[in-house]
């Protein structure tokens, strides 16, 4: 009986000396915010990086690999919105001069959205950084090819979304480069 009382007192003393849960969670959140800031400072588009990562609820607990996956997910979301916009413009029966380049852009973006970027995100999760770089780079090249296809016209109805895809790709690639240097 005396041993049980001593054990319970010792256990109570041990529990009393542990830090409170609120204190233990404050520091990692601040540390992760610093990780996002430090990571984004090494990318070509700091503000875009910060806004993309902080808008994802999982970024607060992510390591650099997790941040790369989140950014690759942002590239996929942007490419999907771009494809939606292209298909919407095609559905509005544009003039033939605009329809041809839009149809070409749709042909470029469909495999990027359905296959290339999801595989790149999966590769990041598996630590296959080279394959992830290849997939993300391809997405950037396809966005550039889409935009270039409008070069003979006076304007492109998708310039802004193509540029956003390319900028997000550049940020994602910069984060992956951080990962590659750490190996």
N, C-alpha and C positions, 0 to 999 in steps of 0.2 A: 504494500500500500504506500509506504514511504517512497519507494522508487517511482511509482506512478505520479505522485505529487511532484517530486523533483523533476521528472520528465516534462510534465505539463508546465511547470514554472519556467524551465529552460526553453521550451517551445514558445511560450508567451513572450519571453525576453527576446528570443530570436525574431519573432514576428514584429515586435515593437521597434527593432533596430533596422528593419528593411525600409528603403525609401518608399514614400507614398506613390501610388500609381500616377497621380497627376504630375508629380515632379519627374518621374522617369520617362514620361512621354513628351514633355516639353522639349528636352534637348534634342532627341532624334528628329523631331519635326523641324526645328531650327537648323539642324545639321543637314537635313535633306533639302531644305530651301537653299542653303548655301551650296549644296551639290548641284542643284539646278542652275543657280547663278554662275557657279564656276564653270560648269559644262557649257552653258550658253555663251559665255565670254570667249570660248574657243571656237565658235561657229561664225560664219560670215553674216548672219542676220540675227543679232542678239534679241531684238524686240520680238521678232517672229518666233524665235525659239522659246523665249520666256512665256509668251502668251499661249503657244501651243502646248507646252508642257504643263503649265499651271492650270490650264483648263481641263486637264485630265485628272480625275480624282485619285488615280493610282500613282501619280507621279511623286506624291509626298513620301511614299515608302519605297520608291524604286532606286536601284543602284544604276550605274551608268549603262549597263546592258538593258535594263528596264527602260531607261530614258530613250535609248536608241529604238527599242520596240515601240514605245509610245509615239516617237516622232515618225517612224515608218508607218504607223497606223494613221497619223495625221496626213501623210503623203497619200495613203490609200483613200482616205475620206475626201481629200481635195480632188484626187483624180476621178473619184466616183461622181462628185458634184460637177466636175468638168464634163464628163461623159453625159450626165443628165442634161446639162445645158446644151451640149452639142445636139443631142437627140431632140430636145425641145425646139431648138432652132430649125432642125431638119423638118420637124412636124409642122412648122409654120409656113411651109412651102416657099422657101427663099428663091430668089432668082437663080437660074442655072449657074451663073458665074460664082455665086457663093455656095450653092449646094454641093458642087464637086469637092471643094476643099473641106467642107464640113463632113461630108461622107468619108473622105480620106481620114480625117481626124478621128471619126468614130471607129474606123478600122484600126487605127493605131491604139486608141484608148481601151477598146474592149478587152484585148488580151492582157493589157497592163493591169486593169481592174480585176479581171476574173482569175488570172493565173500568176502573173509576174510578181505583183506586190504581195499577195497572200503568201506565196512561196518565200519571198524575201523575209517577211515577218516570221514565218516558221523557221527559216534558217537562222535568224537572229536568236530565237529561243533555243536552238540546238548548238549555238556557238559557231556556226558556219559563216563566219564574217565575210569571207571572200564571195560566197554565193549571194549573201545579202547585198553586198556592194554592187555586184553585177546586176541584180534585179532592180535596185534603186536607181542605179546609173541608167539602165534601160528606160525606166519611167521618165527620167529627165530628158533623155534623148528623144523619146517619142513626143513629149510635150513641145520640144524645140522643133521637131520635124513638122508637127501639126501647125505651129505658128509660121514656119518658113513657107508652108504650102500656100499661105495667103499673100506672099511677097509681091505677086503681080497685081494684087488688088489694092485699092486705096485704103482699106482698113480691114481689120480682123475682128469679128464679134467675140472672139474668145482670148484675146491677148491677156487680159487681166487674170483669167483663171489658169492659162498656160504658164504665166510668170509665177503665180503662186505655187503651182506644182513644182516648177524648177527650183524655186527658192527653198521650199520645204525639203526637196531632195538634197540640196546643198547642205542644209542644216543636218539632216539625218546622216549624210556621208561624213560630215565633220565629227559627229558624235561617234560613229563607228571607227573613225581614224583614231580617236582617243582610246577606244577599246583595243585596237590593233597595237598601239604603242605600249599598252600595259601588259601585253603577253610576251 
